[in-house]
Amino acid sequence: MEFENILTENNDGILQIIINRPKKLNALNRDTIQELHDAFSEAKEDQEVKVVILTGTGEKAFVAGADISEFSDFSVEEGRELAANGQAKLFDFVANFPKPVIAAVNGFALGGGLELAMAAHFRVASDNAKMGLPETSLGLIPGYGGTQRLPQLVGKGRAMEMIMTAGMIDAKQALQYNLVNHVCEQEELIEFTEKIAQKIMKNSLVAMSAAIRAINANYEDGVNGFEIEISEFGSSFGTQDFEEGTSAFLNKRKADFPGK
């Protein structure tokens, strides 16, 4: 599939999806959101893809926000539709993606950019990264899941402060806040993230998909995450990956998971 606003590169099972609008600091517009959805949909069905690394082209920005010119004259209903469609098509789609998704945050991750990074399963940041949700400075609030995912990651008080001040935090502070898992030098960002992806790929993709479902269940209203864990744990016993994993352990060899 060919794209105008993103690039894709598969390197031995690690798929890089790269937002490629450098003149706009990789800002998200409707076309880019659609292309990202299409790329993730394709990756979901591609058995050669094991892990996805999501990043932005260049050193300046991961994603510097949404393309404000697209919605500056929207009505109330159009605004609601924009948020609902974006969440369903991309942000929730990434959060519930059955394969591990790592956001490699280079430079600015603001507004919709930070919301996209937070939708990934975890984040690695370059040392020049700057993150924030500046929507209140525009008379808005975050609309792509930011008011929900930021408190889950950094706590209610810090999320309130970040959203109310509309300010940015640097990579060191993001690490202290648990907003990112790791910080590395900018030129080492992709290599560092790929090393984590390679560690992930040694394990059962079938089991990781189950773990993603179980972990996410804890954040769904009306869903008992413990019950989902019990169900997914039990289902694991019926998989070929469980047979291979336990056999490899008992025979003191490395597992070769069929579900890879």
N, C-alpha and C positions, 0 to 999 in steps of 0.2 A: 504494500500500500504506500502511495506517495503522499507526502504532506508538504504544506507551504510554510507552516509555522513551527514545526517541530522536526527533530532529527531522531532516528533510532539506530542503534548499533548493538548487535548481539555478539558477545565475546565469550564463547564457550559456556553458554547457558546464562550468562549475566547480560540482561538487556538494559542498555542505557536509553532512557527516553529524555530527550533534551529539548527544553523550550527554546526556540531559536528566533527571537525577535529583538536582537541586540539594540536596534535603534530606538525601541520602545522600552528598553530595560526589561525585556521579556514579559511585559504586562499581558494579563489574560484578557482576551476578548472572546466573543461568542465562537468565532471560528477556531480559535486555539483550544477552547474548552471542548469543542466537538472533536477536534483532531486528537486531543489527549484521550478522550473517551474511546475513540476508534483504535488508538494504539494499545490501550490497556485491554480492550475487548479482543484484539488480535493476539496479544500476549497471553491472555487467559486460555485461549484454545491451542496455542503453540506449545507442544510438548517439549520442545528444545529450550524453552524459556523456564528457568528455575527461580531466578531472583530478578527483581526490577530495581534499578537505580534511577531515581528521578532527579534531574538537575537542570540548570539553565546554562545557556551558552555564554562564554566570556567570563571575565573576572569581576564585573561590576554588580551583577544581579542574578539571583536565583529566579525570582519573579518579584518585580517592584510594585505589584498591586494589580488591580483591575483597570481596564481601559475606561476611564471615567466618561470620556466623550460619547460612549455608546449608550449611557443611561442617564445623562444629565437632565433630560427632559421627560423622564418616565413618570407615569401616574402611579398612584398607590397600588393599583392592581397589577400594573406592569412590573413594579418593584417586587411584589410578592412572587410573581411568576418567575422573575429573574433568579431569585434566591432558590425557589423550589426546584426549578429545572437544573440549575447549576449544582445543587446538592445531590440530586438524584443521578445526574449524568456523570459527574466527575468526583466530587468530594466524598460522598458516601460510597461510591463505586470503588474508589481507591482504598478507603478505610476497611471495606469488607472484601478486598481482593484476596483470592485464595492462595496467592503466592506472596512471599515476603516482598515488601516495598520499602526501600530505604531512600529517604530524601537526602541528597548531598547538597547542602545549602551553601552556595557561594555568593558572597556579597549580600545585597539587599533582599530580604524576604518580608515584604510589607503587605498588609491588607490581605487580599485574596492569595498572595504568594505565601504568606505565613500560614494561612488556612489550608493551602494545598500541602505544605510541608507537614502540618499537624495531622493531616489525613493519612499520611504515610505511616507505616508501622513503627518506625523510629527515625531519628535524624542525626546526621553528622554535619558539623558546620566547619567552614574555613575560618581562620583566625580574623578575617576581615568582615565577617558576616555581621549584619545589622538586622534586627527583627522587631516588628511592631505591628499594631493594629491601629492605624491612624483615622479610622472611619468617623469618629466623633468630631474630628476637626472639619469634616465635610457635612456635618449635620446628619450623619448616618450612624448605624451600628454595623458590626460585621454580619454578613448575611450568608456566608458559605460555611457555617458551622463554628465560627470563631468563638462565639459566646459560650459554646458548649465544650469544645475540645480544649481551649486554653485553661479553664479552671480544672479540668481533669488532669492536666499535665503539671501546672504550676501552683494550683491551689486557688481558692476563691479570692482571697485578698490581693494577691499579686495580679491575678487576671483583672480584677476590678481596677486596680491602679494603672495597669498597662492600657486598658481600654479607655479609662477616663482621662488620662493624661495625653493619650494619642502619641506617646513618645516611643523611642526606639531603645532597645537594649543591645549590647554588644555580645559577641560570642562567649566571652568569659562569664558574663552575667547569665546568659542563656543556659550555660552549663550548670551554674549554681542553682538556677531555678528548675533544673531537670527538664527544660524544654528541649535540649539536645543531649544525646548520649556521649558524644565525643567532639573535641575541637582539635583540628590539625592545621598545619600550614596550608595556605591556599593552593600552592602548586602540588601538594600531596593529597588533595581531597579525594580525587577519584581513585587513586591507587589505594589509599587507606580504606575507602568504602568498599572497594572490590575485595580486599583481603577479608573483610567481615563477611561479604557475600560468599566467598569461597569456603569459609568455615560453616556457614549456614548450609551450603550445598552438600556437605558431607552427611547431613541428616535427612530424615524422612520427610519429603514434601507432603505426603499424605498426612502425617502426624502434625506438621506445621499448619496445614490448612485447618485441621480440627482445632488446634490451639488458638488460631486466629478467631474462629467462630466462638470458642468458649470465652476467650478474653473479652471480645466485643460484647458478648451477651450481658456482661456485668453492667454495661452502660446503656442498656435498652430498658425503657420503662416497662414495668409489668413482667419482666423476664427474670427468672431466678437463675443467675449465672452458675450457681453450684449444681443445679439440676442439669444444665447444659453440659457442664464439665463431666458429670457422672455419665451422661448419655454418650458424649464423645469418647470418653475413656473406654467405656464398654464396647463401643463400635470399633475401637482400635484393635481389639482382640480378633476381629474377623478379617483383618487386612493381611495381605502378603508382606507388607513392610514390617508388621509385628513379627511374623514368622521368621523373616530374614534377620531382623534386629536381634531377637532373642537367640536365634541359632548362632549368629556371629559372636555374640557375647559369650555364650556357653562354650563355644569352640575356640575362643580367643583369637578371632580374626576380625578384620575390618568388614563392616556391613556393606553390601552392594544392594541398595534398596531398589526394588523394581518400580516403585512409585516415583523414582527420580525423574 
